[in-house]
């Protein structure tokens, strides 16, 4: 069931993602490196802006866990929301440099409404052991969203 939902989601994003939005300095970010960084750690949203409007407070107190089985959970101790995630090679070669793997980080939440705002095909623009910065440029209105996850201290 989860594989079916994931496959449908991945196909839908692939068909609707048509923006040229990979202009960041992400030459050192590969699918494997980003996957290794994000999985099996707990993360918090330290910044989320949508079209220049700060929505970070919508995620205050939530810890995000990206599991090996491509599920993501967000919990604040009272509420828990589940979604799916994957990191793939970007299939739009027109916006890639020759030496860049240029992955796409797909995140999908079905609920609540604030979390559905994270449902995008994000382009990684920075990756360290403690921080992942992502950007999405809308193929519709050209607006730019930024999302930053920082790893929680263990």
C-alpha positions in Angstrom: 0.0 0.0 0.0 2.7 2.5 1.0 4.8 1.6 -2.1 1.7 2.2 -4.3 1.1 5.6 -2.7 4.7 6.5 -3.0 4.9 5.5 -6.7 1.8 7.6 -7.5 3.3 10.5 -5.6 6.6 10.2 -7.3 5.0 10.0 -10.8 2.7 13.0 -10.1 5.7 15.1 -9.0 7.7 14.1 -12.0 4.9 15.0 -14.4 4.1 18.3 -12.7 7.6 19.5 -12.0 8.5 21.7 -14.9 10.5 24.7 -13.5 14.1 25.5 -14.1 14.9 25.8 -10.4 18.4 24.3 -9.8 20.7 27.3 -9.8 22.2 26.8 -6.4 25.8 25.9 -5.5 25.1 22.2 -4.8 28.0 20.5 -6.6 29.0 18.6 -3.4 25.5 17.3 -2.8 24.8 13.9 -4.2 21.8 11.6 -3.7 23.8 9.2 -1.5 25.4 12.0 0.6 22.1 13.7 1.2 20.3 10.4 2.0 23.1 9.5 4.5 22.8 12.9 6.2 19.1 13.0 6.6 18.1 9.5 7.6 17.7 8.2 11.1 18.3 11.5 12.8 15.9 13.9 14.3 15.6 17.3 12.6 13.7 20.6 13.3 12.6 23.2 10.8 14.6 26.4 11.6 13.4 28.3 8.6 10.5 28.1 6.2 9.7 31.0 3.9 7.0 30.8 1.2 7.1 33.6 -1.4 9.0 35.7 1.1 6.6 35.1 4.0 8.0 33.5 7.1 6.0 30.4 8.2 8.7 28.9 10.5 6.5 29.1 13.5 4.0 26.6 12.0 6.6 23.9 12.7 7.9 25.1 16.1 8.3 22.1 18.5 8.1 19.4 15.8 10.8 16.9 15.4 11.1 15.3 11.9 12.5 11.8 11.4 13.3 10.6 7.9 13.4 6.8 8.0 15.2 4.3 5.7 11.8 3.1 4.4 11.1 6.6 2.9 8.6 7.6 5.5 8.9 10.8 7.4 7.2 11.6 10.7 6.8 14.9 12.5 5.9 14.9 16.2 5.7 17.5 18.9 4.9 15.0 21.7 1.1 15.5 21.3 0.5 15.3 17.5 2.3 13.1 15.0 2.0 13.4 11.2 3.3 11.0 8.7 4.4 11.5 5.1 6.8 10.2 2.5 10.1 11.3 1.2 12.7 10.4 -1.4 15.8 11.8 -2.9 16.4 11.2 -6.6 18.7 12.4 -9.4 17.2 15.4 -11.2 16.1 14.3 -14.6 16.2 17.8 -16.1 19.7 17.9 -17.5 19.2 21.4 -18.9 19.8 23.0 -15.5 22.7 20.8 -14.3 26.4 21.6 -14.5 28.6 18.9 -15.9 30.0 17.8 -12.6 26.8 18.1 -10.5 24.5 15.2 -9.5 21.9 17.7 -8.7 19.4 15.7 -6.7 15.8 16.5 -5.9 14.4 16.0 -2.4 10.7 15.1 -2.5 8.6 15.6 0.6 4.9 14.9 0.9 2.5 15.3 3.8 -1.3 14.8 3.3 -2.2 16.7 6.5 -2.5 19.0 8.3 -2.7 22.0 5.9 0.4 23.7 7.2 2.4 20.5 6.6 1.1 20.1 3.1 3.0 23.3 2.3 6.2 21.2 2.6 4.9 18.9 -0.2 7.3 19.9 -3.0 10.3 18.7 -5.1 13.0 20.6 -3.2 16.5 21.4 -4.6 19.2 21.1 -2.0 21.4 24.2 -1.9 23.4 23.4 1.3 24.3 20.2 3.1 26.4 19.8 6.3 26.2 17.2 9.0 23.9 19.4 11.0 22.0 21.4 8.4 20.1 20.9 5.1 18.9 23.9 3.2 16.4 23.4 0.4 14.8 25.7 -2.3 11.8 25.3 -4.5 10.9 27.6 -7.4 7.3 27.4 -8.5 6.7 26.4 -12.1 3.5 28.4 -11.9 4.1 31.8 -10.5 7.9 31.7 -10.2 7.7 32.2 -6.4 10.6 30.9 -4.3 10.3 28.9 -1.1 13.1 28.1 1.3 13.2 25.3 3.9 16.0 24.7 6.4 16.3 21.6 8.6 18.8 21.5 11.4 19.7 18.3 13.2 18.7 18.0 16.9 21.6 17.4 19.3 21.5 13.8 20.6 
